[in-house]
Amino acid sequence: MREGHASRTAEQNALFRALESSRPERERVCHDPLARHFLTWPLTLVTRLAAIPGGATFVSTFLDRRWPGVRSSVVARTRLIDDAIAAALDNGIEQLVILGAGFDSRAYRMSRLRALDVFEVDHPDTQAAKQGVLKRVFSTLPTHVRFVAIDFKRDDLTSAMRSAGYRDSARTFILWEGVTNYLADGAVDSTLRWCSGASAGSLLLFTYVHRDVLTHPSSYTGTKNLFASLEKAGERLTFGIDPSHAPQYLAERGLSLEQDLGAAEYRARYFGAEARRMRGHEFYRVALARVGRRDTMDEDLHRMSREQLLEEVKKLRRGIRGHRDSTGHQLCWHHPALWGLLPEKTDPIPVVPDWPQFLDGCLKYRQSLDQQLPDAPRTREAYPASGSA
């Protein structure tokens, strides 16, 4: 962005949301009634043109031909992020942080966010323009929103957030939309490490571009016009991640990847069959990460479908039942906590054998190991006493 001016891309994205919001309720993918207020000339003229009969189709067709895939990607990811925040609210988040807030209007149009502290973090120039619009719309600035003015390339995020009243201990949803691709590697790294300092279980939703678009832009539809427009606005893409490297990249910074969708995927989710005709912007991605490293022993579960997870649970239950139902004089242990994972009720009190029968069973078990595992290593280490590790 140019010094002294609001981000041009922030205003263009507001245009795309405004156009979508003007569609009939049953047809629109997202609804942002405030988006039109952030537009200046000549973009206000575009919304007026879209309001006349046939104008909306003409405007959408023109935009999609000039910048293939950008409008539909912005619209679909707006809905995707709205849904993610709504889900996080259902799960009890306590504060929302919007890094590079631009003309994001969620703090004002999502009523449930009024009960939370919302921190909008952005460049002073964009933030000043936004506050001017909000004062015209609402007369006074909403009290639940705290504005944190910083330049991600120069300023210290930790001290700025601390001064604004950010709580490290609160369950937090951090949104970082449309920013990483304009930063240097170091700025992205330091910001992600700051995000990983949020309380355990907090969520980070951020956007990024496929690294290949930086080195082989011509392999993606529409990048020539897009890059020219960014250059004219004083902005250019400087950072990207190879999606195959994203899980490890985030893990090294204290975050575990939960979901990673490309533009084609999230357009398909919200535009349905219409998305098959959309081309362009496929390099743009939305990732959801959780604070804290994921247990790698269970990494496979995150790649399973619902059907695969159900089958995995059934296998686990069959194994537990097999263990439970064989427990008697033949086994020397009792696991009520394990059996308690089953939905059916079981008697927690086992039939305990007398000592002679118990020891006889242990000897038979040991003899069976000689037969089944004759080459297994042997040890003279004493069996740990009850309650010891």
C-alpha positions in Angstrom: 0.0 0.0 0.0 1.1 3.6 -0.6 2.1 5.7 2.5 -0.7 8.0 3.6 -3.5 6.0 1.9 -5.7 3.1 2.9 -5.0 -0.3 1.3 -6.4 -0.4 -2.2 -6.8 -4.2 -2.1 -8.9 -3.8 1.1 -11.3 -1.5 -0.7 -11.4 -3.8 -3.8 -12.3 -6.7 -1.5 -15.0 -4.6 0.1 -16.4 -4.0 -3.4 -16.7 -7.7 -4.1 -18.5 -8.2 -0.7 -20.8 -5.3 -1.5 -21.7 -6.7 -4.9 -22.5 -10.1 -3.4 -24.5 -8.6 -0.6 -26.8 -6.8 -3.1 -27.9 -10.1 -4.5 -31.2 -11.6 -3.4 -30.9 -13.3 0.0 -31.6 -16.8 -1.3 -28.8 -16.4 -3.9 -26.0 -14.7 -2.2 -23.1 -16.6 -0.6 -22.1 -13.9 2.0 -23.8 -10.8 3.4 -21.8 -7.7 4.4 -24.2 -4.7 4.6 -21.3 -2.4 5.7 -19.0 -3.2 2.8 -20.5 -0.5 0.5 -19.7 2.2 3.1 -16.0 1.7 2.7 -16.0 2.4 -1.1 -14.7 5.6 -2.7 -15.0 6.8 -6.2 -14.9 5.2 -8.7 -15.9 1.9 -6.9 -19.1 3.5 -5.6 -20.0 4.0 -9.3 -19.6 0.3 -9.9 -22.1 -0.6 -7.2 -24.6 1.9 -8.7 -24.1 0.3 -12.1 -24.8 -3.1 -10.6 -28.1 -1.9 -9.1 -29.7 -1.2 -12.5 -31.5 -4.0 -14.4 -28.8 -6.3 -15.9 -26.1 -4.3 -14.3 -25.1 -6.9 -11.7 -24.4 -9.5 -14.4 -22.5 -7.1 -16.5 -20.3 -6.0 -13.6 -19.6 -9.5 -12.4 -18.7 -10.7 -15.9 -16.4 -7.7 -16.4 -14.6 -8.3 -13.1 -14.2 -12.0 -13.7 -12.7 -11.5 -17.1 -10.3 -8.8 -15.9 -9.2 -10.6 -12.7 -10.3 -14.3 -13.1 -11.3 -16.0 -9.9 -10.6 -13.1 -7.5 -14.1 -11.9 -6.9 -15.5 -15.5 -6.4 -12.6 -16.4 -4.2 -13.1 -13.3 -1.9 -16.8 -14.0 -1.6 -16.4 -17.7 -0.8 -13.6 -17.2 1.7 -15.6 -14.4 3.4 -18.4 -17.0 4.1 -15.8 -19.6 5.0 -14.3 -17.3 7.7 -17.7 -16.2 8.9 -18.6 -19.9 9.5 -15.3 -20.6 11.2 -15.8 -17.7 13.7 -19.4 -18.8 14.3 -18.2 -22.3 15.1 -15.5 -20.9 17.4 -18.1 -18.8 19.3 -20.1 -22.0 19.8 -17.0 -23.5 21.4 -16.5 -20.6 23.8 -13.8 -18.3 22.5 -13.2 -15.3 24.7 -11.6 -12.7 22.4 -11.1 -12.1 18.7 -7.9 -10.7 17.1 -8.0 -9.5 13.5 -4.5 -9.0 12.2 -4.5 -6.7 9.1 -8.2 -5.9 9.7 -8.5 -3.7 6.6 -12.2 -3.1 6.0 -13.3 -6.3 7.8 -16.7 -5.6 9.2 -17.3 -8.8 11.3 -17.0 -7.0 14.6 -20.0 -4.9 13.6 -22.2 -7.2 11.6 -21.8 -10.4 13.7 -24.0 -9.6 16.7 -22.5 -12.4 18.9 -19.1 -10.7 18.8 -20.4 -7.7 20.7 -20.0 -9.7 23.9 -16.3 -10.2 23.3 -13.2 -8.0 23.1 -12.3 -7.6 19.5 -8.8 -6.3 18.6 -8.5 -4.8 15.1 -4.8 -4.6 14.2 -3.7 -2.7 11.1 -1.6 0.0 9.4 -2.4 3.5 10.8 -3.5 4.8 7.4 -6.0 2.0 6.7 -7.3 2.2 10.3 -7.8 6.0 10.2 -9.9 5.6 7.0 -11.9 2.8 8.5 -12.6 4.7 11.7 -13.8 7.7 9.7 -16.4 5.5 7.9 -17.5 3.8 11.2 -18.1 7.2 12.8 -20.3 8.2 9.9 -22.3 4.9 10.1 -22.6 4.5 13.9 -21.9 8.1 15.2 -19.5 6.7 17.8 -17.1 3.8 17.6 -18.4 0.5 19.2 -16.9 0.0 22.7 -16.1 -3.7 22.3 -13.6 -3.0 19.5 -10.0 -2.0 20.3 -8.0 -0.5 17.5 -4.3 -1.4 17.5 -2.3 0.7 14.9 0.9 -1.0 13.8 3.1 -1.6 10.7 3.7 -5.3 10.6 7.0 -4.6 8.8 8.5 -2.4 11.6 6.5 -2.4 14.8 6.5 -4.9 17.7 3.2 -6.7 17.9 3.7 -8.1 21.4 4.0 -4.7 23.1 1.2 -3.2 21.0 -1.2 -5.9 22.0 -0.3 -5.8 25.6 -0.9 -2.1 25.7 -4.3 -2.6 24.1 -5.4 -5.1 26.8 -4.9 -8.4 25.0 -5.0 -11.4 27.4 -2.6 -14.2 26.8 -4.7 -16.5 29.1 -8.0 -16.1 27.2 -9.2 -18.6 24.5 -8.6 -16.6 21.3 -9.6 -16.7 17.7 -6.9 -15.0 15.6 -7.9 -14.0 12.0 -5.1 -13.0 9.6 -6.7 -12.6 6.2 -5.0 -11.2 3.1 -1.7 -10.2 4.7 1.0 -12.8 4.7 1.5 -12.7 0.9 2.6 -9.0 1.2 5.2 -9.6 4.0 8.8 -10.7 4.2 9.6 -14.2 5.6 10.8 -12.7 8.9 7.6 -10.7 9.5 5.5 -13.8 8.9 7.7 -15.9 11.1 7.6 -13.5 14.0 3.8 -13.0 13.8 3.1 -16.7 13.7 5.3 -17.2 16.8 3.4 -14.5 18.5 0.1 -16.3 17.6 1.5 -19.5 19.1 1.8 -17.7 22.4 -2.0 -17.6 22.8 -3.6 -19.9 25.3 -3.6 -23.6 24.4 -6.5 -24.5 22.1 -6.7 -21.0 20.6 -7.2 -20.9 16.8 -5.5 -19.1 14.0 -7.1 -18.8 10.6 -4.9 -17.2 8.0 -4.6 -16.9 4.3 -1.5 -17.5 2.2 -0.5 -18.1 -1.4 1.1 -21.1 -3.0 4.8 -20.4 -3.2 4.8 -21.4 -6.9 2.9 -18.3 -7.8 5.9 -16.2 -6.8 8.3 -18.2 -9.1 6.0 -19.4 -11.9 3.1 -17.0 -12.0 2.2 -17.8 -15.6 1.2 -21.3 -14.6 -1.9 -19.8 -12.9 -4.8 -18.2 -14.8 -5.2 -14.4 -14.6 -2.0 -13.6 -12.8 -0.7 -11.1 -15.4 -3.6 -8.7 -14.9 -3.6 -9.3 -11.2 0.1 -8.6 -10.7 -0.2 -5.4 -12.8 -3.1 -4.2 -10.7 -1.2 -4.9 -7.5 1.9 -3.1 -8.8 -0.3 -0.1 -9.6 -1.6 -0.1 -6.1 1.9 -0.2 -4.6 1.5 -3.8 -3.5 3.1 -7.1 -4.7 3.3 -10.7 -3.6 6.4 -11.4 -1.5 5.7 -14.5 0.6 4.2 -18.0 0.0 4.2 -21.5 1.3 4.2 -24.8 -0.5 1.0 -26.5 0.9 2.8 -29.8 1.3 5.3 -28.1 3.7 2.6 -26.2 5.7 2.1 -28.7 8.5 5.8 -28.9 9.3 6.3 -25.1 8.8 3.5 -24.4 11.4 4.7 -27.2 13.8 8.1 -25.5 14.0 6.3 -22.4 15.2 4.1 -24.1 17.8 1.0 -24.5 15.7 -0.8 -27.6 14.4 -2.6 -27.4 11.0 -6.2 -28.4 11.2 -7.5 -27.5 7.7 -6.0 -26.1 4.5 -8.2 -25.3 1.6 -7.4 -23.8 -1.8 -9.7 -21.4 -3.6 -11.2 -24.1 -5.9 -12.1 -26.1 -2.8 -13.9 -23.4 -0.8 -15.6 -22.1 -3.9 -17.0 -25.5 -4.5 -18.2 -25.6 -0.9 -20.3 -22.4 -1.3 -21.0 -22.0 -5.0 -21.8 -25.7 -5.6 -21.9 -26.8 -9.2 -21.4 -23.2 -10.4 -17.8 -23.4 -9.0 -16.8 -25.9 -11.8 -17.0 -23.0 -14.3 -14.8 -20.7 -12.2 -11.2 -20.3 -13.0 -8.3 -18.3 -11.5 -6.9 -17.5 -8.0 -6.4 -21.2 -7.3 -3.1 -20.3 -5.7 -4.9 -18.6 -2.8 -5.4 -20.7 0.3 -7.1 -20.6 3.7 -5.5 -22.5 6.6 -6.9 -23.1 10.1 -4.3 -24.0 12.8 -4.5 -24.7 16.6 -2.1 -23.4 19.2 0.0 -26.3 20.4 1.7 -29.1 18.6 -0.5 -32.0 17.7 0.4 -35.5 19.0 2.1 -37.1 15.9 1.0 -40.6 17.1 -2.6 -39.6 16.1 -1.7 -37.6 13.0 -3.4 -40.2 10.8 -6.8 -39.4 12.3 -6.8 -35.9 10.9 -6.5 -37.3 7.4 -9.4 -39.7 7.7 -12.9 -39.1 6.3 -16.0 -39.4 8.6 -16.6 -43.0 7.4 -13.0 -44.0 8.1 -13.2 -42.5 11.6 -16.4 -44.4 12.3 -14.7 -47.7 11.2 -11.7 -46.9 13.4 -14.0 -46.4 16.4 -15.8 -49.7 15.7 -12.4 -51.5 15.5 -11.4 -50.0 18.8 -14.7 -51.1 20.5 -14.3 -54.6 19.1 -10.8 -54.8 20.7 -12.0 -53.5 24.0 -14.9 -55.9 24.1 -12.6 -58.8 23.2 -10.4 -57.9 26.1 -13.2 -57.4 28.6 -15.0 -60.6 27.7 -11.9 -62.7 28.1 -11.1 -61.3 31.5 -11.5 -64.0 34.2 -9.1 -66.6 35.6 -7.1 -66.4 32.4 -6.0 -62.8 32.8 -4.3 -61.1 35.7 -5.5 -57.6 35.3 -8.7 -55.4 35.4 -9.3 -52.2 33.4 -12.6 -50.5 34.3 -11.4 -47.3 32.8 -10.8 -49.0 29.4 -14.2 -50.8 29.5 -15.8 -47.5 30.5 -15.1 -46.2 26.9 -17.9 -48.6 25.7 -21.5 -47.4 25.4 -22.9 -50.4 27.2 -22.9 -50.7 31.0 -20.6 -53.4 32.5 -20.1 -54.8 36.0 -17.0 -53.0 37.3 -16.4 -55.8 39.9 -14.5 -58.7 38.4 -14.5 -62.3 39.6 -11.2 -62.5 41.4 -9.5 -65.9 41.5 -7.9 -67.3 44.7 -4.1 -67.1 44.9 -3.4 -70.7 43.7 -5.6 -70.3 40.7 -4.2 -66.8 40.1 -0.6 -68.0 40.1 -1.4 -71.0 37.9 -3.0 -68.6 35.4 0.2 -66.4 35.4 2.4 -69.4 34.8 0.3 -70.5 31.9 0.4 -67.0 30.4 4.2 -67.0 30.8 4.5 -70.4 29.1 2.3 -69.2 26.3 4.8 -66.4 25.6 7.6 -68.9 25.3 5.6 -70.7 22.6 4.4 -67.5 20.8 7.5 -65.4 21.1 10.5 -67.7 21.5 13.0 -65.1 20.1 11.7 -62.1 22.1 14.3 -60.4 24.4 14.2 -61.5 28.0 14.8 -59.4 31.1 15.4 -59.9 34.8 14.0 -56.5 35.7 11.5 -56.7 38.5 7.9 -56.0 37.8 7.1 -52.5 39.1 5.2 -52.2 42.4 1.6 -51.1 42.2 1.3 -47.3 41.7 4.9 -46.9 40.4 5.9 -46.1 36.9 
